[in-house]
Amino acid sequence: MKRILSCLSLSLAFGMLPSARALDLPVGSGQFVGTMDSLTNYACPEWFRDAKFGIWAHWGPQSVPMEGDWYARKMYQPGSDDYRDHLARFGHPSTNGYKDIIPLWKAEKWQPERLMELYKQAGAKYFVSMGTHHDNFFLWHSQLHRWNAFNMGPHRDVVGEWQQAALKNGLHFGVSEHLGASFTWFQDSHKSDSTGPLAGVPYDGSNSNDWDLYHFPAEPGDTGWYSNNPRWQQEWFNEITELVDNYHPDLLYSDGAIPFGNEVGLSLVAHYYNDNAARHDGKAEAVYNCKQVSGGRWVQDYERGVNGGINPDPWQTDTSIGDWFYNKHWQYQPLKWTVTMLVDIVSKNGNLLLNVVQRPDGSLDPEVEGMLHQLAGWTAVNGEAIFGSRPWQLYGEGAVRAAGGAFKENFKYTAKDIRFTTKGDTLYAIALGWPDQNRLTIRALAATDDPDQNRIQRVELLGHDGALTFVQTTNGLSVELPAGSPDALTCALRITGAKLKPVILPAPSAVVTPDAQGHLNFNAEDAALHGQQLQVEERGGKSNIGFWDKADEWIAWDARGAKPGKYQITANIAAGAGDTELAVEAAGQTLTAKVAGTAGWDAFATTDVGGVDVGSTGAFTLKVRAKDAATWRAINLRSLSLVPVSP
């Protein structure tokens, strides 16, 4: 009997017994219940569809070390940079752990109203506060959890003050919760060094007095992003319900799929929608974000990635101008990156939620403030084509086609890449750069056999007074732009006409001519891409045709002016494990080249293709395709070069 009681006590301490206990998941009254079928009654509100751009504050105690994202976990992982940093600056995690970082977060220079005014000027229509990250520290004044910003650190209700500032500036207000993953994420705090003078000495997370921060130990095998422990699932439900009931945010974000599967997570979503509907005459005006395909039941979110095309259901990209939390080692993304991301996303029926990185004290780096002021200038001119817009029948044209999915966001857009939005009968065409020779050609607006289709009446440049001169042919709508770019980042045209419908023309090849040494350089950004999934992306500061994995797709360039004679062909390629083979056609000859796997998708190596004889005209088309579909493996292709062979 004593042994049975001892095991029972141990099970209670480690949270094992409640797995047999039913969860208590109350959902407020309303039309939604915690099922997928019920949530099909949800419709994304117009305010979110119109907003297009929000700003996020990924901020909290993990900002203090200024070492970036996931510090609270990695400081308990020997061998990591954050472990070494913590050991050097704060002490060993057996005595000086994350709990000792929290009091150092003072937010002494945080001015939420000033920052919100700046974000509004930059074009943000909604603002999202961090509610709690995986570190299990709450930024709201919680009655359920003592580890919160009102009780500790800055001793301020961070969520509440952000909300007041947002409402004062007319912005919709959201909160992000990353709590669902916290239980398994934080288990490293229970471990110890395996080597060294303190080997075997438990980290401070093993102290049961602080398990309300670090969590009780997980059962063996409970290692997924979302824990399968019902005790933890109940705790999450109770605490996020408190957040919803006390702050009634317009937007709630979960960092993952629906937490814990259908029952727990969907009950919370249903409660959130019902709470919001009760405050809006019975109609849910709330937005719930998570990283799971929605079918319109919520707004799907892509972390550091985009949708590959137009999605009929509104969606969102969340990304950051730098690391998620302040990182003194990182450089910020340039303004052009933010602007072109925004335009591409909006053209596909999405919104951009941009994390603006704050210092631990709550201030912004001067570089970040300067970027926001520049963004305000861009939106003042071009916002007409963004805010309140809807997608056209075609999202865009050009060589760079961003593949859909998370963690795919660094694309080298140029003025050849054009994106479309609409408002009523007005079409906007936005080139993602300023065109050479002050001329922009829009192939999708070419003249057709139907004299009524694409009948262009007027073309105007946003930020410039007066109509522009244009010519419409079967090759496209060619527009003469004023000298002196009003906006070096983009070129946004307002187009009015009748029966505007996209014309799909074959992708043109750039014409490659010899350089001063007679070399022919065929770069990724100049290629004509023949396929729906081929895309130009950027790696290591250079463009490449990224993750080319479909064997039936191919690329081409046109060459002119080459001196007759023999040339040696090489290709610059990165590839995964295993070998594959390319077929390269040039001047009527076909060569094959074996491509070996490299050290990674950023590790580009030179592949010898072979020799080719260029004819007397000096003009030919270079084509690259898979040699054999059955053995084709994905590659990243940066360029090909043809170098004359000395006689």
ZIMOTA-V318788 format. One record per residue. N is the residue number from 1. NEAR is the number of other ideal C-beta (glycine too) atoms within 10 Angstrom. Layout:
[[N	NEAR] [N	NEAR]]
//
This chain:
[[1	5] [2	6] [3	7] [4	8] [5	9] [6	10] [7	11] [8	12] [9	11] [10	11] [11	14] [12	13] [13	13] [14	14] [15	22] [16	18] [17	15] [18	16] [19	13] [20	7] [21	10] [22	8] [23	14] [24	9] [25	19] [26	9] [27	20] [28	17] [29	10] [30	17] [31	14] [32	25] [33	14] [34	18] [35	13] [36	11] [37	8] [38	18] [39	21] [40	11] [41	12] [42	23] [43	13] [44	20] [45	21] [46	11] [47	14] [48	23] [49	16] [50	13] [51	25] [52	26] [53	23] [54	25] [55	25] [56	24] [57	23] [58	24] [59	26] [60	26] [61	27] [62	30] [63	25] [64	22] [65	22] [66	17] [67	23] [68	21] [69	19] [70	19] [71	26] [72	31] [73	20] [74	18] [75	28] [76	26] [77	14] [78	17] [79	9] [80	17] [81	14] [82	20] [83	19] [84	12] [85	16] [86	25] [87	17] [88	8] [89	10] [90	18] [91	12] [92	17] [93	27] [94	17] [95	12] [96	16] [97	25] [98	28] [99	20] [100	14] [101	22] [102	22] [103	11] [104	13] [105	21] [106	15] [107	25] [108	10] [109	12] [110	21] [111	14] [112	22] [113	14] [114	12] [115	23] [116	25] [117	14] [118	21] [119	27] [120	19] [121	16] [122	22] [123	23] [124	29] [125	22] [126	23] [127	29] [128	29] [129	25] [130	28] [131	27] [132	26] [133	27] [134	20] [135	26] [136	22] [137	26] [138	28] [139	30] [140	24] [141	17] [142	21] [143	9] [144	13] [145	19] [146	12] [147	20] [148	22] [149	27] [150	19] [151	13] [152	16] [153	22] [154	19] [155	11] [156	17] [157	19] [158	26] [159	26] [160	18] [161	20] [162	28] [163	23] [164	15] [165	22] [166	26] [167	14] [168	13] [169	17] [170	9] [171	22] [172	22] [173	22] [174	27] [175	24] [176	26] [177	23] [178	20] [179	26] [180	28] [181	19] [182	26] [183	26] [184	20] [185	21] [186	21] [187	20] [188	20] [189	26] [190	19] [191	15] [192	15] [193	19] [194	9] [195	9] [196	11] [197	7] [198	15] [199	10] [200	10] [201	14] [202	15] [203	22] [204	21] [205	24] [206	17] [207	16] [208	11] [209	8] [210	16] [211	16] [212	14] [213	23] [214	28] [215	24] [216	19] [217	17] [218	19] [219	15] [220	6] [221	7] [222	16] [223	11] [224	11] [225	12] [226	22] [227	25] [228	17] [229	22] [230	19] [231	19] [232	23] [233	24] [234	18] [235	20] [236	23] [237	23] [238	15] [239	19] [240	23] [241	20] [242	17] [243	23] [244	22] [245	12] [246	15] [247	21] [248	15] [249	27] [250	24] [251	25] [252	26] [253	24] [254	26] [255	21] [256	17] [257	16] [258	24] [259	25] [260	25] [261	12] [262	11] [263	15] [264	20] [265	26] [266	24] [267	22] [268	27] [269	25] [270	23] [271	24] [272	27] [273	28] [274	20] [275	21] [276	24] [277	20] [278	14] [279	13] [280	11] [281	7] [282	10] [283	12] [284	23] [285	18] [286	27] [287	29] [288	27] [289	24] [290	22] [291	18] [292	16] [293	11] [294	21] [295	12] [296	16] [297	25] [298	26] [299	23] [300	21] [301	25] [302	21] [303	18] [304	15] [305	19] [306	24] [307	22] [308	17] [309	16] [310	17] [311	17] [312	8] [313	17] [314	22] [315	22] [316	23] [317	23] [318	25] [319	22] [320	21] [321	20] [322	21] [323	19] [324	23] [325	28] [326	23] [327	18] [328	11] [329	10] [330	14] [331	9] [332	17] [333	17] [334	13] [335	19] [336	16] [337	19] [338	23] [339	23] [340	24] [341	23] [342	26] [343	28] [344	26] [345	27] [346	25] [347	27] [348	21] [349	20] [350	27] [351	25] [352	24] [353	27] [354	23] [355	21] [356	24] [357	23] [358	23] [359	18] [360	22] [361	15] [362	21] [363	17] [364	18] [365	15] [366	8] [367	12] [368	18] [369	14] [370	12] [371	20] [372	22] [373	13] [374	17] [375	24] [376	17] [377	15] [378	23] [379	20] [380	13] [381	17] [382	24] [383	18] [384	18] [385	26] [386	25] [387	17] [388	15] [389	22] [390	14] [391	20] [392	20] [393	11] [394	17] [395	25] [396	27] [397	23] [398	19] [399	24] [400	23] [401	22] [402	27] [403	17] [404	17] [405	14] [406	14] [407	10] [408	18] [409	21] [410	15] [411	22] [412	20] [413	27] [414	19] [415	16] [416	21] [417	24] [418	28] [419	28] [420	27] [421	27] [422	17] [423	14] [424	8] [425	9] [426	17] [427	24] [428	23] [429	25] [430	25] [431	26] [432	25] [433	19] [434	18] [435	17] [436	10] [437	7] [438	14] [439	13] [440	25] [441	20] [442	25] [443	20] [444	22] [445	29] [446	20] [447	18] [448	14] [449	6] [450	10] [451	9] [452	8] [453	16] [454	24] [455	13] [456	19] [457	9] [458	12] [459	24] [460	17] [461	21] [462	18] [463	17] [464	16] [465	7] [466	7] [467	13] [468	17] [469	9] [470	19] [471	14] [472	19] [473	10] [474	10] [475	14] [476	21] [477	24] [478	17] [479	26] [480	14] [481	21] [482	13] [483	6] [484	8] [485	17] [486	15] [487	18] [488	11] [489	24] [490	25] [491	25] [492	25] [493	24] [494	18] [495	23] [496	15] [497	18] [498	11] [499	11] [500	20] [501	13] [502	19] [503	19] [504	10] [505	13] [506	8] [507	17] [508	14] [509	20] [510	17] [511	12] [512	21] [513	13] [514	17] [515	9] [516	5] [517	7] [518	14] [519	13] [520	25] [521	15] [522	24] [523	19] [524	26] [525	20] [526	20] [527	27] [528	18] [529	22] [530	16] [531	16] [532	11] [533	15] [534	24] [535	22] [536	24] [537	21] [538	18] [539	18] [540	11] [541	7] [542	14] [543	22] [544	27] [545	24] [546	26] [547	18] [548	25] [549	15] [550	15] [551	18] [552	11] [553	16] [554	19] [555	24] [556	18] [557	22] [558	17] [559	22] [560	13] [561	13] [562	23] [563	12] [564	11] [565	15] [566	14] [567	21] [568	14] [569	21] [570	16] [571	22] [572	18] [573	25] [574	24] [575	24] [576	15] [577	8] [578	11] [579	11] [580	21] [581	14] [582	21] [583	16] [584	20] [585	17] [586	26] [587	19] [588	11] [589	14] [590	12] [591	16] [592	12] [593	19] [594	12] [595	21] [596	12] [597	16] [598	18] [599	10] [600	12] [601	17] [602	11] [603	14] [604	22] [605	14] [606	11] [607	20] [608	12] [609	23] [610	14] [611	13] [612	21] [613	13] [614	22] [615	13] [616	8] [617	11] [618	16] [619	14] [620	21] [621	14] [622	22] [623	18] [624	23] [625	19] [626	21] [627	19] [628	11] [629	10] [630	7] [631	12] [632	18] [633	17] [634	16] [635	26] [636	23] [637	24] [638	19] [639	21] [640	26] [641	17] [642	27] [643	15] [644	17] [645	12] [646	6] [647	5]]
//
